[in-house]
Amino acid sequence: MRSFRQSFAQQRLWFLRQLEPTSTQHNVVMQFSIEGTFHPAAMGKAFAAMIAGHSALRTCYKDGADGPQQWVESKTSSALQFIASSEACPQAQERQVRALVQAERTTVFDLEHGPVMRGLLFQRNPLHHELIISVHHISFDGRSGEIMLQDLAEGYTEAAARSQSQAQAQAQAAEAIAARPAAEMRKQWQYPDFAEAEPCLLPPDLVADQLAFWRGHLQDIPLQLQWPEGRRQQAAGTGEHRFTIDAALTASLTKFARTQRLSVFQTLRTLFSVWLHYLAEQELFLIGTDIHGRNLPAGSASADFRRGVVEMVGFFVNQLPLKCDLRGSPTLSMLFERSRRDRQQVKHYQHLPFDRLVSALAPDRRSDSAPLFQVKLNYQPDRVTSRVFGEAVLTQFRIEQALGNLDLVLDIMHGPQGMHACIEYNRQLFSAQDIDVATALWLRLLKDFPYLLDLPLPEICSRLKQWDFERQHSRQQRHHASNRARLATTARRPMQVS
C-alpha cells in the first residue's frame, strides 16, 4: 500500500466527510439496462479487471502528518454481486430494482478502509440484466463513468471470448485488445500522479491572479438566492422529477446556439436565469455549474501528461459560480450577449479550486445551505460510446446522486435522441406540483424563446405568467369535462317518496 496527497477536489469531500461521517450525499449510483444474450461470469471478470486497472478505485482515505492522504492498495476485495429475480411480474421486478438502487444510495462508504466502489448484477430474466454500480464521488466523476463503461465493454468481450473455443477466443481477444489504444495510456498515468503534481500545476502567482479576478467579478453580488415568502413547505427531504426534451426541440436549440455563436450550455444557462428570475423574483444572483477540471492551465504540463489526465479515472470536478445579471429590463437578446461576454471572461479563471474561492470570499455560512449559490445547472453531452457487450446491448442508463445542501439542481444530458433532464429539489421549498408547473413553463420557454428575443424581461415574465394561467385553466377545463362525463355515465336510481 502506498500513500499520496489528496487532490484539492478530494480534500473538499474529505473535509465534508469529517463533518458528517454517516452522510451518503456523495454516493453516485449508476443503473445500466442490458438486453440480449449475456454472460454474468464474464461481467464479473470485467468488473474486477476494471477496478484492478485504476488505482482511484483501489484507494482509501486517511489523515496523515502531511495532511489528508490517499492510500492505494495493490488489490481490492470488491467483487460483482449477482442477484436473480424471484419475481416474474415486470412491475415486481422494477420494485426490486428500485429497492436495490435506493439501498445503494443510502449505504455509507467506509472511506478509511474501502472499497469505494460496489457493483451488483440483477437478472430480470436471461435476456435482461440490470447492472447497478455505486461509487463514492471522491474517486469518480462524469468522464470516469465513460472510461468505466469502455473498460467494462472491452473486458467483457475478452472474458466472454475466453469462454468460447480456443480459436474463437484468440481471434476475438486479439481484436478486442487491438481496439484499446487508450488502455495503455491509462496504465502509464494514474490519478495519484495527478494529485502529486497538482500543487505545481497551480503555482502561487496563478492562484493569486485567479483570486483577484473572482473578487472583482463577484463583487456586490448577493450570495444567497432568496425565494419569495411563503415558499417553505412542510415536507422534508429531496424530490426528483425526470422529463425529456424531444429531438426536434433539441435540434432547434442547437441550431439557434450555432447561429448566435453560443454554446448549447450558454443558451440553456441564459434561459435558465430567466426561468429562475420568474420563480425567485430576483434580478442579481449566482448559479453554479460543475466543470470537469481536466483542462490544465496553459503551459503547466507536457502534452503526454495532459492526454493521460483525460484517460484517468478519478475526481477532477470543480464548481464554477456563474453571474446572472438581469437588471435594467434587458431584452432576451441582450441577456444572451451578457452570457457570451461572461463566459469569455470566466473560462480563463476556472482553475481555482472552489474551496479556495469560498475561503477567500468568506461568505456568511449556514449549515443547511451551500455557499455562494443554492441552485445549479449541469449540462453535458452524452459521450457514451461503449453500448455493446458481446451480443448484448446497453439500452438505457440513469445516474442518481443526493441533492446535498442545494435548493434545486437541473441536470441535462444531451443524447442522440434529445435531452434527458432531471430536476432535483428541496421538498421544504417546493412541492411536486410546484415542480410540475415549473417544468411545464421551462419547456414552453425552450420552445417559444425565439419569438421573445426582442422583448424586455418584464414582458417575458408576463408571458410566463400568462402561460401558467392558460395551463391551469386548461387543466381545470379537462377536470370539469371528466367530471361531467362521469356523471353522464352514472346510473341514476329512482327516488322513492314515502
NURO-900002 format. One record per residue: residue in one letter; z, x, y of N, C-alpha, C, O in turn. Coordinates in steps of 0.05 Angstrom, whole numbers, plus 5000, padded with zeros to 4 digits. Layout:
residues N
AZXYZXYZXYZXY/...
//
This chain:
residues 498
M500050174976500050005000500050185025501650375027/R498250125044498050275069498650105093498049865092/S499750215114500450065138498650145161497750375163/F498049945178496449985202497649815224499149625218/R496949875249497849705271496549435269494249415259/Q497849225279496548965281494748965306495349095326/S492548825304490748795327492148625348494148495342/F491148625372492348455394492348165386494248015391/A490148075374489947785366492047725345493347515345/Q492347905325494347865304497247865316498947705307/Q497748045335500348055347501147785360503447705359/R499147645371499647385384500647185363502647045368/L499347175340500146985319502747075306504346905297/W503047335303505547435291507947365308510047295297/F507747385334509847315353510547015350512846935349/L508446845348508846555345510246505318511846315317/R509546655297510846615272513846675273515446545260/Q514646875289517446945292518946715305521346665299/L517646575324518946355338519246115319521245975320/E517246065302517245835284516445925256514145905248/P518446025241517746135214516645935194515246015176/T517245685198516245475179513745335189512945135178/S512545425211510245295222507845325205507345535193/T506245115203503645125189501345075209499145005201/Q501945125234500045075256497445235252495345145259/H497745475240495345655238494245665210492845855203/N494945465193493545435168490745335172490345135186/V488745465161485945375162485145295134485345445115/V484345035132483644925105480644855105479744705123/M479144965086476344915084475744775058476644855037/Q474244555060473444405036470444405033468944335052/F469444495010466544515005465844334981467044364959/S463944154985463043984963460544124950458644184964/I460744164924458644304909457644114887459244024871/E455044064886453943884866451744024850450144174860/G451743964824449744084806451144224783453644224781/T449644344765450744494743452344724753451344894768/F454844744745456744924757458545044736459344914717/H459245304740460945444721463545534735463545734750/P465745384731468245454745469245734740470245864758/A468845844716469746114710468346314728469546504737/A465746274732464146454749465246444778465346654792/M465946204787467046184814469746324816470446444836/G471346304795473946444794473546744797475046874812/K471546854783471047144786469947214813470647424825/A468247044825467247094851469447084872469447244891/F471346894869473546874888475247134887476047234908/A475847224863477447474860475947714872477147884885/A473347734867471847954877471647944908471648154921/M471447704919471347674948473847774961473747914981/I476147704950478747804961478948104958479948244976/A478148204934478248494930476548654949477148884956/G474448524959472548664976473348675006472048815021/H475448525013476148505042479148555045480748395036/S479848775057482748845059484248645076486748615071/A482948505094484448305110485548075093487547945101/L484348035069485247825051487347935031488347785015/R487948185033490048315016492248435033493448635026/T492748305056494548415076497048245078496948005076/C499348375083501848235090502748365117501748575125/Y504648235130505348305158508348335161509948175151/K509048555175511848615179512248755206510348855217/D514748765215515448925239516049205230517349245209/G515149405245515749685238516849825262517049715284/A517550075258518650245280516650275303517450305326/D514050255297511950285317510850025326508650005338/G512249805321511349545328510349385304510649475281/P509149155309508148985286506049135270504149255281/Q506349115244504549265225503249075206504348855200/Q500949155196499649015174499549215150498749445153/W500349115127500549275103498449175084498448945076/V496549355076494349285059495049355030495649585024/E494949155013495449204984492849284970490649204978/S493149444949490749524934489549294918487149294912/K491249104910490248864896492048634903494148664916/T491148394896492648154902492947984877491347994859/S495047824878495547644855494347364859494547194842/S492947324882491747064887489447014869487647174866/A489446784856487246704837486446414843488046264854/L484046354835483046084840484245894819483945934795/Q485545684829486745484811484645264805483045184822/F484645174780482744974771484244714764486144724749/I483244494775484444224770482144034763480244004779/A482343904740480443704732481643424739483943374732/S480043254751481042994759481642824734480242824714/S483842674736484642494715483542214721484042024706/E482142184743481241914752478141904749476742094753/A477241664742474341614740473241484765470941514772/C474941344779474141194804473741394827475541554833/P471341384840470841564862472941544885473741744897/Q473841294890475841254911478441394904479741514921/A479241374879481741504870481441804871483341954878/Q479041904864478542194865478742294894479842504899/E477642134912477742214940480642224950481342394966/R482242034942485042044949486442304938488042424952/Q485642384914486742624903485942864920487543044925/V483442874927482443094943483843114970484743324979/R484142874984485542875009488442965007489543095024/A489742884984492542974980492643274976494543404986/L490743394962490643684958490243824985491544024990/V488443725001487843845027490343825045491144025058/Q491643595045494043555061496243745052497743855068/A496543785026498543965015498044255025499944395032/E495544335026494844605035495444625065496344835075/R494944415080495444415109498444455115499144565136/T500144355097502944345103504644545087507044545088/T503244715072504744925056504745185072502645295079/V507145295076507445535093506445775078506945815054/F505045955092504246215081506546415086507746415107/D507146565065509146775067507747035077506647185060/L507647075103506147295114507347565107505847765106/E509847575101511147835096510647935067510748175062/H509947745049509547825021506747745011505947844990/G505447565025502747475016502947274993505147214984/P500647184983498047234994497447065019498846875025/V495347145034494647005058492346805053491446675072/M491346795028489246615021489846484995490646614976/R489346224993489646074968487045914962485745834981/G486445884937484045734930484445564906485845634887/L483145324906483245154882480545014880479144954900/L479744964855477244834849477944564835479144564814/F477144344848477644074838475143964826473143944840/Q475243894801472843784787472943474787474643354774/R471243354803470943054802469642974776470542794762/N467443114769466043084744464543344739464443514758/P463343384716462043644711459843724731459143964732/L458843534746456643594765457543564794455943574812/H460143534798461143504826463943644828465843544816/H464043854844466544004847467244024877465444024894/E469844034883470744084910472244354910474244394896/L471244544926472544804929474244784954473244744976/I476844824951478744804974480045084977481445174960/I479545205000480645465006482245445031481345355052/S484745545030486445555054487145835060487545995041/V487345905085487846175093489446165120489045985136/H491146365124492546375150490646495171489246695165/H490646385194488746465216489146765223487246885234/I491446885218491947155225490047355211489847585219/S488747265190486947425174484047335174482447445160/F483447135191480946995186479946855212481546765228/D477246845215476146695237473546565228472846575205/G472046445247469646305240467446475227466346395207/R466946715238465046895226465946985199464247015181/S468547015195469547085168468846875148468346935125/G468846615156468046405138465246425129464646375105/E463446515147460646555139460346775119458946755099/I461846995124461847225105462947145078461947215057/M465146985079466446895054464446735037464246785013/L463146545049461246385034458946545023458146505000/Q457946735038455846915028456747075004455347094985/D459247185006460247344984460747164959460247254937/L461746924964462246744941459646674927459446664903/A457546614943455046534931453846764915452846734893/E453947014927452747244913454447314889453347384868/G457147314892458847374869458647174847458747254823/Y458346924854457946714834455346764818455346744793/T453246824832450646864819450847094799449847084777/E452147314807452447544789454247474765453547544743/A456447334770458247264748456947074729457247094705/A455446874740454146684722451946824706451446754683/A450547014719448447154704449547314681448247334660/R451847434684453047594662453747424638453947524616/S454247164643454946994620452446894605452746774584/Q450046964614447646884600446847114582448347304578/S444447104571443447314553443247574569442947574593/Q443347794554443448064567440948114584441148224606/A438648024575436148074590436247914616435548024637/Q437047664614437147494638439247614657438847614682/A441547694646443747804663442848044679443348054703/Q441448224666440648464681438648404703438848514725/A436748224697434748154718436048004741435448074764/Q437747804735438847644757440947804773441147774797/A442547964759444548124773443248324791444148374814/A441048454782439648644798438448514823438548624845/E437348274819436248124842438348054862437948074886/A440747964852442947884869443948124885444448104909/I444248354872445248594885443248694907444048784928/A440648674900438648764919438648594945437848684966/A439648344943439748164966442348194982442948014998/R443848404978446448434991446548685010448148855006/P444748695029444848925047447348945063448249165070/A448548715070450948715087453348805071455348895083/A453348775045455648835029456449125031458849185032/E454549305031455149585034456449655060458249825062/M455449515081456649555108459649465108461349595120/R460249255093462949155092464849355078467149365084/K463749495059465349695045466049935063468150055061/Q464149995082464550225099466750175120468450355125/W466749945132468649875153470249635145469249445134/Q472949645150474749425144476349355169476449515188/Y477649125169479049035193481149225202481349265227/P482749355185484649555195483449775212484649885230/D480949845205479550045222479249945250479550105269/F478549695253478249575280480949575294481149645318/A483049485280485749465292486649735302487849755324/E486149955287486950215295485350315319486450455336/A482850235320481050335342481350165368480550245389/E482549925366482549735388483749845414482649805435/P486049995413487050095439485050275453485050285478/C483450425439481450595451479050425462477750505481/L478650195450476450015459477249885485475449795500/L479849855491480849725515482649925530485049895530/P481450125543483050325558484350195582483549985591/P486450325593487950205615486250135640486849925652/D484250295646482650225670481049975666480549825684/L480049935641478549685635480449445636479649235647/V482849475625484749255626485449185655485648945662/A485849385671486549335700484349195714484849015730/D481849275709479549145722479348855713478748685730/Q479748805688479548525678481748355689481348125696/L484248465690486448315701485948245731486548025739/A484848435746484348385774482348155778482647985795/F480348145761478447925762479747655757479447465772/W481347645735482447385727484547285748484747045753/R486047475760487947385780486447255804487347045814/G484247365812482747245833481246995825481146795840/H480146995801478546765792480246515788479246295793/L482646555779484346325773486446265795488246105792/Q486146395818488046355840487946065850485845955854/D490345955853490745685864489745465846489445235855/I489145525821488245305803490745205788492245365777/P491144945787493444835772493144915742491044895730/L495445005731495445095704496444885685496944935661/Q496644635695497344405678495444185684494844125707/L494444055663492743815666494543575665495843525645/Q494743435687496643215690495242955682493342865696/W496142825661494942575653496242345670498542375679/P494842125674495941905690498541805679499041815655/E500241695697502741585689502241355670500241205672/G504041325651503741105632502141175607501741015589/R501141435607499441515584501141555559500041515537/R503741635562505241705538505641475519506241255527/Q505141535493505341335472508041375457509541555462/Q508541195438510941205422510541375397512441485386/A508041405388507541545363507941845366508041945389/A508141985344508442275344506442395325505342255307/G505842655328504042785310501242815322500842775346/T499442875304496642935312494742735299495042655276/G492842635315490742465305488042605304487742815316/E486242495289483642625285481442405285481742205271/H479242455299477042265300474442425297473742585314/R473042385275470442525270468142335276468242095271/F466042455287463642305293461242495293461542735291/T458842385295456342535293454642485318454342255327/I453542695328451442675349448742715335448142935325/D447242505334444842505316442742715324442942825346/A440842755307438842965311437142925336436543115350/A436442665342434842615365436342685391435242805409/L438842595393440442655417440942955419440943075441/T441443085396441843375396439443525407439643715422/A437043435398434543555407434143515437433243695451/S434943285447434643225475436543405492435743515513/L438943445482440843625496439843915496440044055516/T438843995473437844275471435444315489435244535502/K433644125491431244145508432144165537431044325553/F434043995545434943995573436144275580435544385601/A437844375562439144635567437044855571437245015588/R434944845554432845055555431345035582430845235594/T430644795590429144765615430744835640429644905661/Q433444805638435144855661436345145660438045205676/R435445305641436445575638439445585633440945745644/L440345385617443145365609443345395579441345355564/S445645485569446145475541446945185533447745035551/V446845125508447744855499450744835505451644615513/F452245055502455145035508455644985537457344815544/Q454145105555454445055584453844765591455244645607/T451844655578451144375583453444195573454244015588/L454444245549456644085539459144125555460643935560/R459644375564462044425580462044265606464144155614/T459744255620459644115645460143815641461643695656/L458843705621459243415615462143365606463243155612/F463243555591466043535582467943525606469943375606/S467443685627469143685650468943415665470943325676/V466543295666466243035679467842825663469242655674/W467542835637468942645619472042675622473442475624/L473042925624475842965627476842875655478942765657/H475142925675475842825702476142525702478042415715/Y474442385688474742095687477242015672478541815680/L478042155651480442085636483042165650484942015650/A482942405663485442515675485642475705487742515717/E483442415718483342365747484242615762485742595782/Q483342855753484043105766481443255772479643255756/E481243375796478843505805478643805800476543915799/L480943935796481044215792482944275769485344225770/F481844395747483544445724482144655706479844725711/L483544735685482444925666482044795639483744625631/I479944875625479744815597479545075582478845285594/G480145075557480045325541477745305521476745095514/T476945535512474945555490475545805474476546005485/D474845795448475146025431472546185431470346075429/I472846455434470546625431470946815408473246875401/H468846905395469147055370470347335373471447435354/G470147455397471447705402470247945388471548155387/R467847925377466648155363464748305381463648515372/N464248205405462648355424464448565438465948495455/L464148815430465849025441464949105469462549075475/P466749205486465949295512463649495511463549665493/A461949485531459649665531460549955530462350035545/G459250115513459750405511462350475498463150715498/S463750285486466450335474466350425445468350535435/A464050395432463950465403461050515396459150445410/S460750645373458050715363456650465353457950265347/A453950475351452450255341453150185312453149955304/D453750395297454550355269457150195267457350015251/F459150265284461650125283461349835293462549655282/R459649795313459149525323457949345301458749115298/R456049455286454949305263457049245243457149035231/G458849445238460949405219462849185227463749035210/V463449165253465248955263464048675258465548485251/V461448645260460148385255460548305226460648065221/E460748495208460848435179463748445168464048435144/M465748465186468548475176469648195173469048015190/V471248155153473047925151475647995166476848205160/G476447825184478847885200479147685222477547495224/F481147725239481747545261481047675287482447845297/F478747595299477747705324477947505347477247575369/V478747265342478547055361480247115387482547195385/N478947075409480347085435479946815449477946675443/Q481746745466481546495481480746555510481746745522/L479046375520478046415547478646165564477945945555/P479846205587480245975605477745935622476746125634/L476745685624474345625640475145435663476445235659/K474245515686474945355710473145115713470745135711/C474344885718472844645724473544555752475644455758/D471644595770471944535799470144295806467744335808/L471244065808469743825814470343715842469943475847/R471243885859471943795886469443765903467443885898/G469743585924467543555943465443355935463243365946/S465943185916464042975907461343105900459243005910/P461243305883458643435876456943245859457943065846/T454343295860452543155841452743295814453843515812/L451643165794451743285767450043545767450743735753/S447843545781446143795783447744025795447544245786/M449343965815451044175828453144275808453744515808/L454144095791456144185772454944365751456144555742/F452444305743451144475724450644755736450944955722/E450044765762449645025775452245175777452245415774/R454445035783457045165784457845285756458845505754/S457245135736457745225708456145475702457145665690/R453645485711451945715706453045965720453246175708/R453845935745454846165761457546255749458046505747/D459246075741461846145730461546295704462946495699/R459646215687459246355662458146635666458946815652/Q456446665685455346935691457547125700457447365694/Q459547025714461747185723463647255699464247485694/V464347045684466447065664465547235640467247375628/K462947235633462047365609462647665609462747795588/H462947785633463548075635466548135632467348365631/Y468147915632471047955632472447805609474647705613/Q471147795587472147645564473547825543474347725522/H473948075549475148265530478148275533479448375514/L479248185554482148195558483548015539482947775538/P485448115522486847945504488347715519489547765540/F488247485508489247245522492247275528493147195550/D493747395510496647435515497147605539499147565554/R495547805544495847975567495347825593496647865613/L493347645592492847485615495147295621495947265644/V496247165600498546985604500947145615502247045634/S501447375605503647535615503347615644505247615659/A500847675652500247765679500547525699501547565721/L499647285690499747055708502546925708503246795728/A504046975687506746865684507046575693508546515711/P505446395680505746115688508345995678509646105660/D509145775690511445625680510845535652508745415647/R512745595634512245535605513945305596516245275604/R512745145579514244925565513744965535511545035527/S515844915520515744965491513744775477512644845456/D513244545490511444345477508644355489507044165484/S508044555505505444565518504344845518505745035522/A501644875513500445135514500145235543499945075561/P500245495547499945605574497045595584495245615568/L496745565610494145575624492445325620491545205640/F492045245596490345005591491544845568492844955550/Q491044585568492144405548489844255533490344105515/V487344315541485044185529483044405522482644595538/K481744385499479744585491477144455483477144235472/L475044605488472344535478471344765462471044985473/N470844725437469744935420466944855409466644625400/Y465045025412462344975403461245215388461545445397/Q460045165365458745385350456445285334456545065322/P454345435333452045365315452945395286454645565280/D451845235269452345255240450645485229448145455226/R451945705224450445945214450745985184450146195174/V451645775170452045795141449345815128447745625130/T448746035114446246065101446546055070444546015056/S448946105060449446115031450145835021452545765019/R448145675015448645395007447945354977448245124967/V447145564964446345534936448245704918448645944924/F449345584898451045714878449645684851450245504836/G447945874844446345854820444645604820442845574837/E445245414802443745164801445044944817443944724820/A447345004828448844804844448344854874447545074882/V448844644890448344654919450744564935452044374927/L451344704957453444624975452344394992450444425007/T453444154988452343915001453743855028452543755046/Q456343925030457643885056460244045056461344125035/F461244095080463844235082465244135108463944045127/R467844165108469444095131471744295134472744405114/I472544345158474744525164476944375179476344215197/E479444425171481644285183483744485192484344685178/Q484844435216486944605226488644435245487644255258/A491244505247493044355264492344385294491144585302/L493044185310492444185338494044385354493144495374/G496544435345498344615359499544475384499844225383/N500144625405501344515428499344435449499844445473/L497044345441494944245459494943945460495943815441/D493743835481493643545483491143435469491243215457/L488943585471486443485460484543715455484343895472/V483143715433481143915426478643775416478743605398/L476343845427473743755417472343985404471544175418/D471943975378470444175363467744065356467443845346/I465644225362462844145357461444355340461444595348/M460344275318458744455301455844365302455244145294/H454144535312451244475316449744555290449244785285/G448944355275447544405250444644315251443744225272/P443144355230440244285229439743985232437543905240/Q441743815225441343525226442743395249443143155249/G443643555268445043445291447643595295448043815285/M449543475309452143595315454343435301454443185304/H456043575287458443445276460843515294461343745300/A462243305303464343345322466943225312466943045296/C469143335322471743245315473543265339473843475351/I474843045346476843045368479543035354480242845340/E481143245360483943245351485643185376485143305397/Y487643015373489142925397492042895391492942845369/N493642925412496542885411497142585412496442445432/R498242475391498742185389500942095408501341845411/Q502442275420504342195441502942135467504042015485/L500342225470498842175494496641975490495841835509/F495441965466493141795461493641635436494741735416/S492741385437492641225413489841245400488041355412/A489641155375487041165362484941005377482641075379/Q485840775389484040615405483140765431480740745439/D484940905443484241075467481941265460480041285474/I482241405437480241605429477641465421475541575426/D477841235409475441085402473841015427471341055427/V475140925447473840855473472741105486470541115495/A474341325486473541575499471141695485469341795498/T471041675459468741775443466241625450464041735454/A466441355452464141195459463041265487460641285491/L464841325506463941405533462741685532460741735546/W463841865516462642125513459842115503458042255513/L459341955482456741935470454741805490452441885492/R455741605505453941475525453241675547451041685557/L455241845555454642045576452642245566450842325581/L452842335541450842525530448042405529446042545533/K447942145524445342015522444041965550441642005553/D445641885570444541795595444841995618443941935640/F446042225614446542405637443942495651444042545675/P441542515637439142595652438542405675437142485694/Y439442155673438941955695441041975717440841825736/L443042145713445242155732445342415748447242465763/L443342585745443442855756443742855786445143035797/D442642665800442742665830445042485841445242455865/L446642385823448842205832451342375837451942565823/P452842305859455442445864457442365843457242155830/L459542525840461542485819462842205821463142085800/P463642115845464941845845463141625834464141435821/E460541645839458741445828458441475798458141275784/I458441715788458341755759460741635746460541505725/C463141675758465541555747465341245748466441115730/S464141135768463740845769461940755746462440545734/R459940915740458240845717459840855691459540675674/L461541055688463141075664465040825662465340715640/K466140745684467840515684466340265677467240085662/Q463840245687462140015681461440015651461439805639/W460740245640460140265611462540175594462240045574/D464840265603467340195589467739885589468339765569/F467239765613467539475615465539335598466239135584/E463039425599460939295583461539315553461139125538/R462539535544463239575516465539385508465339255487/Q467539375524469839195518468938905518469738745501/H467238835537466238555539464538495514464738275503/S462838685505461238645482462938605457462338435440/R465138755455466938735432468338465432468638335411/Q469138375455470438105457468437885449469237695435/Q465937915458463937715451463437705421463337485409/R463337945408462937945379465437825365465137685345/H467837885376470237775364470337475366470937335346/H469537365389469437075392467436955374467836745362/A465037085372462936975354463836975325463236785310/S465237185317466237195290468236975284468236845263/N470036925304472036705301470636435299471436265283/R468536395316467136135315465736095288465735875277/A464536315278463136295252465136235230464536075211/R467536355231469536305211470536015212471035895192/L470835915237471735635240469635445229470235235217/A467035505233464835335225464735305195463735105184/T465635515181465435505151468035425138468235415114/T470035375155472635295143472635005136471934825152/A473334945111473434665101475634515116477834605118/R474934275126476834115141477933895122476433765108/R480533875122481733665106482233415124483033445147/P481733185113482132945129485132905135486832965119/M485632815160488332765168489332495158487932295161/Q491632505145492732255135494832145155496632285164/V494431885161496231755181498031565165497131385152/S500631615167502431445152503131195168504631025159/
//
